Amino acid sequence: MRKLHVVCLLVLFLCLATVPAGAQSITSLSPTSGLAGAFVTITGTGFGATQGSSRVSFNGKLAATVTPATNWSATSILVQVPAGATAGPLIVTVGGIASNAMNFTVANYQGGGSFLLQCPTSTVWHPAPATDLTSRQMIEPPYTGPVVTNEFPNGIPLTYNLNGGAIKCQQVSGGDGFMTEADGNQTYMFSFGPLSGLNSIQNGQPGTQFPDVFNQPYCNGATYNNGQANPYWDTNAPGGGACMPGTSPDGGVGYITPTSANPNPGADASAIMNTGVMNGNIPAPLIAFDEDDELFLTLTNVGMIMRPDLFEQHTIHFHGYPNASSFYDGVPDASLAINIGGSFTYYYLAPDAGTYFWHCHITPPEHLQMGMVGQLYVRPRQNRVPDNTNLYSSLAGGKYGPSALSSTNGQQNDLRTACQGTGGGSTAAPSIGYTYGVNGNIDILCSAPLPIGDMAVTQPAGGAKYAYNDGDGSTRYDIDVPLQIHGFDPNFHFVGMTFNPEGFAEMKDKYFLLSGRSYPDTIGIPPGAMVDGHVLPASWTGGVTVTSTNPNPDPSTNAISTAATDAMPRPSQPLPSLIVLSASGGPAGTCGTGVSPCGQRALLRIADLDVTEYQTLASLGIPMTVVGFNAKLLRDQAGNNLYIKTNSITLGGGESLDAILDSTGVAPGTYFLYTPNLDHLSNDAENFGGLMTEVVVIP
Ligand SMILES: [Cu+2]
């Protein structure tokens, strides 16, 4: 014990003798700011010849010195910015005494240069986003008719009608990638890929997210798509690692969480490139949002790595969409286009429900043929009408039927959504329909005319989905089936990859695709997976066989993956088109008086983006009811439904159509949705391929 005291005293004496208290002084730092892990040289005097027990701290956080034996001297120290450090005083502590402080700034990331993400949590139109009280997640508020609201942006009074809705965000890359044809041929594409909502898209769902999901960094495993490490993966978490709190598998890939020290961090360009390069999807990422929403859709051009000779711009064009601003229309001649290394956020309102589609508008025959084509739909506000409320009233206002809405609320009482001619609003109840003004003028641009009368249809408890604001429940359905018809010319794609001139005049499609896949990949879903709310039996053998060397479709996400030239497989074709309907699973009382049970209905949201061919799709055994064409309800101005019952539809490139398959009274079994153009049932050969999928009706 005595010896120990002597040693302690000796050490203390030596320290005090060689380094006078507080004698050390920092004169400069180089650099004076940096990321965690960055090297910093501290210059000054009196640090001591060796480190010993001396320490360097960044705003109280201790830093590890770099090889102290050679990098610690009386006048210079080399350290690394510790993880988790924040901006503040850098101090060298020698012998327990602190030096003078020098300020050091810590940034999370340097920011994304010309890449950006844009997803506000509130706008003038949506100043207070609706939130579910239980989950604390943003939600779509109910539609209770137009409500006059006063706002004072920048102190300026603004009065407007509020129909509810929410803010939604999504980000996509423009670049290139590969996909797999049904015969195994891997095909090169110019293409869009997801930069947000990745997990939803890989599972065949829309990638459109509320801001509280989008505004989180992406993490869904230890690596990005190209194998690079994801910094939000914590390898030390129990169970072999986990994504850090505050991240999301559906978050924005380049999103950086702001800190007090770094309130405007910009975008993480490396995360965007690690994800977006070679990540092409066919179809392009699925977009779906609701009427009255504001959509912030960011396109980031990551370049086409297989074609470094090309400096291709890309744009986003919402085809057939009611878009007021040419800036956001994506037609390059009339507005702007996005260069490689740049981002642009398109802004859309959603005035009219319907099935649309989107594509790049740069050299359309080429970029469409090469794969830059996506699905898009807008859900009607009728979906958000409160339970037990009369649907007709939600259109016409409460004065024309029993309603929980007030006597004035309804789409007809909002000038933006009303269907009445130029003669002005009628105050008398019309005898039929309501699309005539007082002078008899017909509103030919009306997107959802009133039905011929109040059918006394109310919103069922628990809600329902409709294709359009029909007012009579006639477009109700249970299952969304986005179906994109497309065709690839393999020669065009091959010369597009191999630096050869493309023969536009000889373009001829030979691979035919239903939502980016050909039969039997269209029904390629693993056994036991969930489809349309039904669990597939373990004996399900649809599609290609999943083996250890051929994981297509991906056993957990249903997405077909294709190895690109860097040998990393990416989920390139996320949309299976297998339809599963229960012949007794529909809501009671929705299939006509005296009929029971009611079957489930699938809404086929069909878009044709084929560049060279007309396409026909036929349904064997289950009639199709066509309720909409080119994103318009099939109804005349007097309110008569003009729906078509048919077993086949034909579309040209650039057309879309809504058809309902009703399984009421259909015997359980497997039915086919296929093209009767028999040369479109093969992929450039006698074998597999073509436009065909299956409709499985279960009891
Ligand atoms: Cu393009």
Boltz pocket constraint, residues with backbone or C-beta under 6 A from the ligand:
constraints:
  - pocket:
      binder: B
      contacts: [[A, 174], [A, 190], [A, 312], [A, 313], [A, 314], [A, 315], [A, 360], [A, 361], [A, 362], [A, 367], [A, 372]]
      max_distance: 6.0
